Amino acid sequence: MATVTMYATGTCPFCIRAKQLLTQRGVSDLVEIRVDQDPSQRAVMMELSGRRTVPQIFIGQRHVGGCDDLFDLDGSGQLEALLAA
């Protein structure tokens, strides 16, 4: 299974939903980078994704976007293929 990295905060409902979906799809080793605990990581996230909001999700080296983007990938059947790579 591909490595999944998510930039998140502890109280963001979109982060929580994204994490739940990833868990349902079998992701057990989610690398969660909490930008609320380490604000310097927000700058890293913005550099990598070009976005300011959380969550920002990466599967392997591919930036897949935020929560809505993740659910769109799942709905189209592409998420499982990305995770399996």
C-alpha positions as a Markdown table, in Angstrom:
| # | Residue | x | y | z |
|---|---|---|---|---|
| 1 | Met | 0.0 | 0.0 | 0.0 |
| 2 | Ala | 1.2 | 3.5 | -0.8 |
| 3 | Thr | 2.3 | 5.8 | 1.9 |
| 4 | Val | -0.4 | 8.4 | 2.8 |
| 5 | Thr | 0.6 | 11.7 | 4.3 |
| 6 | Met | -2.0 | 14.2 | 5.5 |
| 7 | Tyr | -1.4 | 17.7 | 6.8 |
| 8 | Ala | -4.1 | 18.4 | 9.3 |
| 9 | Thr | -5.3 | 20.0 | 12.6 |
| 10 | Gly | -6.8 | 18.1 | 15.5 |
| 11 | Thr | -10.2 | 19.9 | 15.4 |
| 12 | Cys | -10.8 | 20.2 | 11.7 |
| 13 | Pro | -14.0 | 18.2 | 10.7 |
| 14 | Phe | -12.8 | 17.8 | 7.2 |
| 15 | Cys | -9.5 | 16.3 | 8.5 |
| 16 | Ile | -11.5 | 13.9 | 10.7 |
| 17 | Arg | -13.7 | 12.8 | 7.7 |
| 18 | Ala | -10.7 | 12.3 | 5.4 |
| 19 | Lys | -9.0 | 10.2 | 8.1 |
| 20 | Gln | -12.1 | 8.1 | 8.6 |
| 21 | Leu | -12.4 | 7.4 | 4.8 |
| 22 | Leu | -8.7 | 6.5 | 4.6 |
| 23 | Thr | -9.1 | 4.1 | 7.5 |
| 24 | Gln | -12.2 | 2.5 | 5.9 |
| 25 | Arg | -10.1 | 2.0 | 2.7 |
| 26 | Gly | -7.4 | 0.1 | 4.7 |
| 27 | Val | -4.9 | 2.8 | 5.4 |
| 28 | Ser | -3.4 | 1.9 | 8.8 |
| 29 | Asp | -0.1 | 3.8 | 8.7 |
| 30 | Leu | -1.3 | 7.3 | 8.0 |
| 31 | Val | 1.5 | 9.9 | 8.4 |
| 32 | Glu | -0.4 | 12.8 | 10.0 |
| 33 | Ile | 1.4 | 16.1 | 10.2 |
| 34 | Arg | -0.3 | 18.4 | 12.6 |
| 35 | Val | 0.1 | 22.0 | 11.5 |
| 36 | Asp | -1.6 | 23.2 | 14.7 |
| 37 | Gln | 1.1 | 21.6 | 16.8 |
| 38 | Asp | 4.0 | 22.7 | 14.5 |
| 39 | Pro | 3.0 | 25.9 | 12.7 |
| 40 | Ser | 6.2 | 25.7 | 10.6 |
| 41 | Gln | 4.8 | 22.7 | 8.8 |
| 42 | Arg | 2.0 | 24.9 | 7.3 |
| 43 | Ala | 4.7 | 26.6 | 5.2 |
| 44 | Val | 6.0 | 23.2 | 4.1 |
| 45 | Met | 2.4 | 22.1 | 3.2 |
| 46 | Met | 1.8 | 25.3 | 1.3 |
| 47 | Glu | 5.0 | 24.9 | -0.7 |
| 48 | Leu | 4.2 | 21.3 | -1.6 |
| 49 | Ser | 0.5 | 21.7 | -2.3 |
| 50 | Gly | 0.0 | 25.4 | -3.3 |
| 51 | Arg | -2.9 | 25.4 | -0.8 |
| 52 | Arg | -3.4 | 27.0 | 2.6 |
| 53 | Thr | -6.3 | 24.9 | 4.0 |
| 54 | Val | -6.3 | 21.5 | 5.7 |
| 55 | Pro | -6.4 | 18.7 | 5.1 |
| 56 | Gln | -3.9 | 18.4 | 2.3 |
| 57 | Ile | -3.4 | 14.7 | 1.4 |
| 58 | Phe | -0.6 | 13.0 | -0.5 |
| 59 | Ile | -0.7 | 9.4 | -1.7 |
| 60 | Gly | 2.9 | 8.5 | -2.4 |
| 61 | Gln | 4.4 | 11.6 | -4.0 |
| 62 | Arg | 1.0 | 12.6 | -5.6 |
| 63 | His | -0.9 | 15.5 | -4.1 |
| 64 | Val | -4.6 | 14.5 | -4.2 |
| 65 | Gly | -6.0 | 17.6 | -2.6 |
| 66 | Gly | -8.3 | 18.1 | 0.3 |
| 67 | Cys | -11.3 | 16.2 | 1.8 |
| 68 | Asp | -13.7 | 16.8 | -1.0 |
| 69 | Asp | -11.0 | 15.8 | -3.6 |
| 70 | Leu | -10.4 | 12.6 | -1.6 |
| 71 | Phe | -14.2 | 11.7 | -1.6 |
| 72 | Asp | -14.4 | 12.5 | -5.3 |
| 73 | Leu | -11.5 | 10.1 | -6.0 |
| 74 | Asp | -13.3 | 7.5 | -3.9 |
| 75 | Gly | -16.6 | 8.0 | -5.6 |
| 76 | Ser | -15.0 | 7.6 | -9.1 |
| 77 | Gly | -13.2 | 4.4 | -8.0 |
| 78 | Gln | -9.7 | 5.8 | -8.4 |
| 79 | Leu | -8.8 | 6.0 | -4.7 |
| 80 | Glu | -8.3 | 2.3 | -4.2 |
| 81 | Ala | -6.1 | 2.1 | -7.3 |
| 82 | Leu | -3.9 | 4.9 | -5.9 |
| 83 | Leu | -3.7 | 3.3 | -2.5 |
| 84 | Ala | -2.7 | 0.0 | -4.0 |
| 85 | Ala | 0.2 | 1.4 | -6.1 |
